[in-house]
Amino acid sequence: MARRDLEIGDAELSALRVLWDFGPQTVREVMEHLHERGRKVAYTTVLTFMTRLEQKGLVRSDKNDQAYVYRAKVTRESVTRSRVRQLLDQLYDGAAGPVLVHLIENEKLTGDDVQTLRKLIDDLDDKAS
């Protein structure tokens, strides 16, 4: 996907996360998953989320029997990339280093996370050599 900022509100993102986590869903199914996650929203509100996401080109719908089934057209990774880029641009003039330092100093990292970071740093060192 070409680099562009994906404009997704928090409520729309919660609906998109349901599609990533559970695959294609009807509006009612998305609503039920949101309820399970503590977001009490009406059917018509979820329908609005899905309509907006479709208008933005982030999901697509197919008519299946009586209901439309929605599928994510964007990956979690592409949305993550866009949102992190926005954060870097807004807070650090695009510099990634300060964010990495902040995360390492202030967030909980698992042993696997630390191992992955070490490997990434080693790979960067190898490329720089």
N, C-alpha and C positions, 0 to 999 in steps of 0.2 A: 504494500500500500504506500502511495506517495506520502511524503511528510506533510501533514496538515494537522492542525489542532482539532481534536474531536471535542465538540461542545456537548457535554453530557452533564445534566444536573444530577445531584445526589439521588433523587428519587428515581430518575430514569436509570441511573447506574445500578440501583438495587434490583430493578426489574431485569436488566441485562445480565446481572450476576446470576439470577435464577436460570436464565437460558444457558449460560456457560456451565453451571453446576448440574443441571438436570436435562439438558438437551431441549428439543422442540417442545413447546408448551402452548396451551390455549390461554386466553386471558384469565379464565377462572382458575386454572392450575397455577399460573404465576401468582395470582392473588392469594391462593391458599399457601403457597410457599412463603410469600411475604408475611402472611399472618403467623406462620410457624416461626419466623425470624423476628417476631415482635413488632412488625409494621402493620398496624390495622388500617387498611385502606379499602375503599369501596371499589366494587367492580368497575364502575364508570371511571374512576381515577386511574386504575390499572390500564383500562382501555385507552385512556388519554396518553399514558406513558408509552404504550406500545405503538400508538399511532404516531407520536412524535419521533420515536426511535426509527420507525419505518420511513417517515418523511426525511429524516437525516441520513438515510441509507445505511443504518447500523443493524437493522433487522429486516427480514422479509417475511411475508405471510403467505400461506397457502390455504385455500378452502378445503377442509376435510370434513365431510359429512355436514353437520350443522354449524360447526365453529371454525374460525380461522386458527391455524397453528402457526406460531411465530418461531423463527429460527434466527440465531445471531449470525450476522454477516461479517462481523469484526471479531477478532480474537481478543482474549484478555490481554495478551502480550502487546498488541497494537495500541490498545487503550492505555495500558500501563506506560508504554513508551511516550505517548502523547502527553499524558498527565505529568509524568516526571519531567519531560522537556519544559512544559509550562511552569512547573515549580522552579526548575533551575533558572529559567529566564526571568521569572518574577522576583526571586529572592537573591540570586547569586550571579546575575548577568551571564548565565549559561554555564558557569563553572560547576563541574560535578564534584570536585575534590572536597569542598566544604560540606556538602551533603553527606558524602561517604564518611567523613570524619565524625560528623554529628551522629549519624546512625550507629557507627561502631562504638562511640562513647556513651550513647544514651539509650540504645535499644537492646533488647535481649536477643542474643544470637545463640543458636544451637551449635553443637559441635560440628554438625554437617555444614552449617553456614560458615563457620570459621575455616573449615577445610576447603570449602569452595572458594572463599576469598583468597586463601593462601595460593591455591592453584591458579586463580586468575592473575594474581600479582606475579607469580613465577612466570606465567605465560607472557605477561607484559614485559618482564625483565628480559626474557629470551628474545622477544621481538626487538627490543631496544638494543640488544647486543650486536 
